[in-house]
Amino acid sequence: MDQKTTATLLELAAKSLLSSEPAVIHALEEIPRDLFIPLFSTAFLGGHKKILKAMVRVWPFHCLHLGSLKAQESYYDILETMIDGLPIPPAQNSSSRGHKLRILDLRHNSNCKTTCSRVRITFPFCLQSCRSSQHAVLNLENTQHHVRCLGIGNSGSEVESAQETMELLVDISLNNTLRTQQFLTFLSNKVEQSSGFLHLCCRDLQINRMSANKSILQILNLGCIGHLEMDQAYLGEIITVFAGMIHLHSLSLSNIPFRSYRGRNLKSFLVWLGQLENLQELRLSFFYLKDQLDKLLSVLPPHMDTLCLSFCGISMRDVTFLSQSSQATQLRVLNLNNNHIFSEAYEPFQVLLEKISGTVQHLEINNCMMTDSILSAIIPTLNQCINLRVFNFAFNPITMPVLKSLLQHLASLPRLKHVIYPVPIHCYHEQNFHHSLNRQKLAEVQAQVKAMLHMLHKDHVKWATYSD
């Protein structure tokens, strides 16, 4: 019997068991380990909260991940149910199977299985285990193993600590809704009640309006956070958050009030930013940087590969500094949307394009005042971006002849998959962006683009406008 047939039979058995919740809960102590994973998936998708809670309590593996599963019911209801099932402290768990679960991962991750495969090492291992905190399960177990190998003393306290610590992985979004606040209160109470047994590991933190969400930071280990996204926060507030985020690799800031740049705030912000040695992605939006980009680039790690600066007031001088920076030759993603970088001259951008041509995969220059003459001038350089996969240049005043010329030239790029192009100006009444769009003319443009792609054997490349 092959693996696919076996998996199907296990799924059918799981669905059959769920017909009676009390019977399933009573039988959890006895059912085979191999049935737990399909039973969990079926119970999760069906919203069987009582069964989920009971399964978490007697889970026979080292870790449990949501993976690609998505709840049909309220997301927070399911999370609270599963967290409630954690046997904290472990001594309260009287399961005959023993207490196996150490890591409960409640994040959506399409590349993650329900539980990690068993490997031949001295102690159970989870690929998603926290590596940033001294209270993390993996670090405690490594310490325990090291002590045993050295034969140091009784090591009873280390063993007990590793066995009793549990790890909860969850992404947190502070969006000020009532249900979110209820969940965060529940989570905070659970961590406090565990008296140190539960290590809360948040890798992805999103904050909307920092001033309303400061309390939750007290229960988080900021060293665990890898991605931080903040909207509507003052620079001073951002600096206070940065202090403990030594492993941050992705930072997104938007709608930062200009008045918060006054005094020493910007200087302090740059000092803190310069301490983020692992930073690979920086996304700023509505963060005014005109003629100050050189200060930002001087503190950023040279290995950074993603830079997004939408609505940042980027000037020609800033583009020049970017082209001369150590980050330029590393960039895979560059977004300069909604900056009038072509209002004075195009040469600085052309130099920048030459610098990033060997690495850039995703390029966006929407609404940057790029005209026919400018686009025609940079087409040869664009054609050198051999790794380019996505190119967006919508909302620029371009005519149909130049658009056709661009399409013909970019057809030689081997990895290009997606292009967002501007609606040619002749499709607008009176050739003005602020007047209504002539849908019939746009349809004719789209038909011509499609025909050209077919003629060039590039039907797999998607060319579209934002009006599609």
N, C-alpha and C positions, 0 to 999 in steps of 0.2 A: 504494500500500500504506500503510495507516494505521499510527500509532505502536504501537498495541496488537498488531497482527499482527506487526510487526517485532520487538517485545519477545519475543513468544512464539517466534518462529523462532530468536532468539538464545539463549533458554533451552534449546530443544531441541538446538541446536548445542553448547551448553556441556555438557549431559548426555551427549551422544554422545562428546565429547572425553574425559570423565572415565573412560571404560571402560578406558583404558590410561594409568596414571600416568606411566611413563617417557616415553611419546610426548608427553604434554601438557607435561611439564617441558622437554623438548627443543624443543618448538614455541613456547614462550612468547616467544622473541625475534622470532618472525615473525607471530604471530596479530594480527589487527586490534585496535586499541584498544577499539572498541565491544564486543568480545567479552569483555574483561577483567571488567567488572562482573557480568554474568550468570554467568560462569565462577567468579568469586570466591564469589558467593552460593551457588552449587550445591556448590562444594568445601567451603565452611564448614559448610553444613547437613549434608553427608555425612561430615564429619570427615576429609577428605583432608589430613592434616597436612603431608605432603611437598610437595604442590602449593601449599598455602597459604604455606609458607615460601619456596618458589621464586617465587611471585607477588609477595610483599612485596618481594623483592630487585629485581625488574624492573618494579615498578608504574609505569605510564606517566602517572600523574596526580600533582598536587601533594599530594593528601591521600587518606587511606583511613580510612573510618569503619565500625564494626560496625553502627551504626544500630539497626534493630529485629531484627537477626539474633540467634538464640539457639542456642548450641552443643548438639548432642546428646550429645557426650562431655564429659569433665571440662572445666569452664570454664578452670581454670588451665592445663591441658595445651595448650589451644588458644592461650591468651594467650602462653605461653612459646614455642610454635612460631612464632607471628607475630613476636614480639620478636626471636627468633633469626634471622629472615630479614632484619632491618634491616642494611643494608650499612654497618657502623660499624667503622673510619672509612670515609667514602664512597670514598676512593681504592682500596679493595679491590674495589669493584664494577666489573667489566669489561663490563657489559651494553652491547650496541651501541645500545640505546635511550637511553643516558645516564642519569644519576642524577636522577630526577624527584621521588620521594617525599620530602616534608619533614615531613609530619604524619601520625602513626599514632594513630588514636583508637579505643581499645579499651573505650569505655563504651557501655552500652546507652542508646540515645536513639531513641525511636520516631519523632521528628520530623526525624531526620537521614538523608539519603541516603548511599549508599556513597561518593560523592565529590561535592564541591561543583560547581555549574554554572560553566562558564567565563564570565567577565565581561570587558568591555573596560576593563582597567586596565593599568598599566605593568608589573606583575609578578603572578604567580599569587596567588590569594587564597582563604582558607578561612574560612568563617563561624565555625568552632569554634576557631580559632587562639587561643593564649594571648595575653592582652593585659596580663598582670600582671607579667611578669618581663622584665628587660633582656636575658635570654638567649633569649627567645622568638623564633621564626622571624619573626613579623610585625614585631616591633620592630626586629630586625636588618635586615630587608629595607627597612623604612621609612627607617632610618638610611642604608643603602646608596643608596637612591633619592635621598634628600635631598643626599647628598654629590655624587652624579653631576650633579644639577641645578645645584648651585653650582659645579661644575667644580673642586673642591678637590683638588689634588695627584693622586697616583696612586690613592689609596684602595684599594690592593691588599689590605690587611689586613681592611678592612671587607667587601669583596666575598668574600674567602675565608671569613670568619667566617659570613656569611649563607648561603653555598652549603653549608658543611660542617655547620652546625647542623641537628639533627633534633629533632622534638618528639614526645614520647610522652604521650598523654592516657590516664589510667587512674584509676578510682575505687578506693580502698583501704579494706578493712575489716579491722581488726586484732582478730580474734576468738579468738586463741590456739590454733587448731587446727593440727595438724602440717602439713597441706597448705598452709595459709595461710603458715606460717612458712617453708616450703620455697620458695614463690613469692616471698616478700619477700626472701629471701636471693638468689635468682636475679636479681631485679630490682635489688637493691643492687649485686651483682657486675657486672651489665650497665652500670649507670650509671658505676661506677668505671672499668671497662675502656674506656669511651668517651672518657675523658680530656677531658671537657667538651663532646664533640660531641652528646651526647644530653641534651636538656632534659626532665626528668620533670615533667609538669604534672598535679597531683592537685587536682581541683575539689571532690571529695566524700570526706571522711575520717571513718571511723567507728572509734572506739576503745573497746574493752571491757577495762577494767582497765589504766589508764594505766601503772602501774609496770612492767608486763611488756612494754611496747611502745615504750620511749623511743628505742631505737636507730634505728628506721626513720625517725624525724623528721629525722635527720641528712642524709638524701639528698633530702628534700623541700624545695621552695621554698614556705614557708608563706604567702607572699604570693599564691600561686595559689589557695589553698583558699577556696571560696565557701560550702560547707556543712560544718559540724563537728558530729559527734554523739559524745558521750562518756557512758559508763556506768561507774559505780563508780570515781570519781576524786575525789581530794582537791582542795579549792579551790586550794591551793598549786601542785599539779600543773597545774591548768587555767590558772592565771595564767602559768606558764612557756610554755605553748603559745600563749596569746593574743599574746605579744609581736610575732610576725611576721605575724599574720593581719590585715593592714590592709584586705583586700577582703572580709572575711567578711560575708555577707548573711543567713545562716541558722545558728542555734546551738541545739542540743538537748543538754540536760544532765539526767541522771537518776541516782538513787541516790547522791547526794552525802552522805557521812557527816556527821552533825550536828556531831561533835566537831571537824571541820576548819574550822568557822566561828569558832573561838576566836581571841583575839588580834586581830591586824590583817588576818587573811586575808580576812574579808568586806569590809573597807574597801578593801583592795588589789584584790579581785575587782571591786568596783564601779568603781574608778578605771580598770582595764583595759577593763571593759565599756563605759565611757563614751567610749573612744577608737574604738570600732567605728562609725564614722559611716555606713557603708553597711548596717548591720543592719536587716533588714526582718522577720525571723521569729525569735521567741524561744520555745522550748519547754522548760519546766522540769517535772520530775516527781520526787516525793520529794525536794524541795528546800525545806526548811522556811523559810517567809517570814512567819510570823504577825506582824502589826503592823509589818512592815518593807517592805511593798510600795512605800511612798512613796519610800524610798531607791533602790529599783531603778528605778522609773519616772522619777526625777529625772535619771538618767544615760542613759536610752535615747533614741534618735533620735525626734523627734516624728512622723516619717513612717512609723513601723513599722506594718505592717498585720496581723501575726499574733502573737497572744499566747496561749500555752497554759500553764496553771498547775495541773496535776493533782497531787493529793496534796501540796499546798504549805502546808496549814494556813491558808488565806486566811480572814481574819476580816471582820466587817461594816465595821470601820474601814478595812481594805484595799480593800474594794469601793467605799467612799466616795471614797478617794483616786484609785482607778482612774477613777471617773466624772468627777473633776475634772481629770484629766491631759490633756496635749496629745495623747496617743496615742489617746484614746477615740474621737474623731470620725473617725479614720482606719482603725479596725480592720475588717478583712474576716473574720477568723477569731478567735473567742474561745472558749477551752476552760477552764472552771472546774470540771471534773469532780472528784468526791471531796473537796470542801471543804464544810463545813457552813455555808454562807453565809446560810442562812435560819433558823438556830437562834435568832437574836435578833430580827431584823426584816427585812421584805422591801423597805422603802422605798429603801435605798441601791442595791439591785439594779435597782429600777424606774427610778431616776434614770439609772443606767448604761445600761439598755436604751434609754431615750430618747436618750441621747447617741450610741449606736452604731446607732440605727434606720435611718439613711440610708445606711450603708455595709456593715453586717454581712451576710455571705453564709453563714457556717457558725457555728452556735452550739451549744455542748455544756454542759449543766448536769446531767450524770448524778450520781446519789447525792449530792445537795446538801441533803437534808432538806426538800424542797419539798412542802407539803401542799395539800389541796384549796383552802383559803382563799387561800393565797399564789398558786397558779396562776390562780385565778379573778380575783385582783386585777391580775395582770400581763398577762392576755390582751389587753386593749385596747392596751397598749403593744407587745406582740408583733405585733399586727395592723398596726402601723405600720412594721414591718421589711420594706419592699417588695422588697428585694433578697435576702431570705432564701431559700436553696436547701436547706440541710441543718439540721435541728433535732433534737438528741438530748437527751432528758430522762429516760432510763431509771433504774430503781432509786430512784424517789421514791414515797412512799405516796399514790397517787392512786386515786380511785374512778371507776367507769364513767360516772356522770352528768357529772362534770367533764371526763373524757376526750372524751365526745361533744360537749360544749360547745366545747372547744378545737378539735376537728376542724371543726366548723361555722364557727368564726371564721377559722381559718387557710385555709379553702378560698378566701378572697378574695385570698390572696397569689399573684401571677402567676408567680413564679419558683420556688416551693417544689417540690422534687422528691423529697425523702427525709426521713422522720420516724422516729426510733426512740423509741417510747413505752414507759412502764413497764407491766408486767403489773398490772392493777387488783388491789387488795388482796383483793377477794372471791374471787380465783382461788387464794389460798393457804389451806391448812387453818389454821383458827383465826386467819385474817387476820394472819399473822405471816410476815415475809420469811424467817425461819430455818426454817420448816416446809416440807414438800413442796408442790409445785405440783400443782394439780388440772388435768390436761391437758384434760379435757372442758370445764370452764368457760372455759379459755383459748381453746379452739377456737370456742366460742360468741362470745367477745369479738372474735376475729379475723373471724368471719363478719359480725358487726354492723358492724365498721369497714369491711370491704369493701363491704357493702351501702350504707353511708352515702356512701362515696367514689363509688360508681356513681350514686347518686341526685343527687349534687352535680356530676356530670360530671368527676370528678377521678380516673378510673381510672389515669391515667398517674403519679400521685403514689404513691410507695411508703411505706406505713405498716407498720412491723414492730416486733417486740420482739426482744431478744437471745436469747430462747428459741426463735425460729423456726428 
